[in-house]
Amino acid sequence: MLILSKVSKKWLVTIPAEVRRRLGIEEGDYLAWEVDEKHDVIVVRVIKDPLRILEGKYDDSELTYDEVEGMADEILLRKAHASNRAWYAHSPCQ
């Protein structure tokens, strides 16, 4: 099955109806994007419950959702800062 999608000016992609139906994608679901550079493909997985990704990664029954969310926020902030530094270092305005 080959179905094309077009990337908009704002880098948005609409998931075709056939793909949504076949994969059971619903509003609010998460999509996990993985780039396989060796084969020049992007693998997209449907994640109904984002916490299931973490299942088994931590052996701490006391870990709460808020703590996990806080850890995720910290990771995202670090990545955003690193990305901004990389962009600034390569900016033509330097």
Buried (B, 14 or more C-beta within 10 A) or exposed (E): EEEEEEEEEEEEEEBEEEBBEEBEBEEEBEEEEEEEEEEEEEEBEBEEEEEEEEEEEEEEEEEEEEEBEEEEEEEEEEEEEEEEEEEEEEEEEE
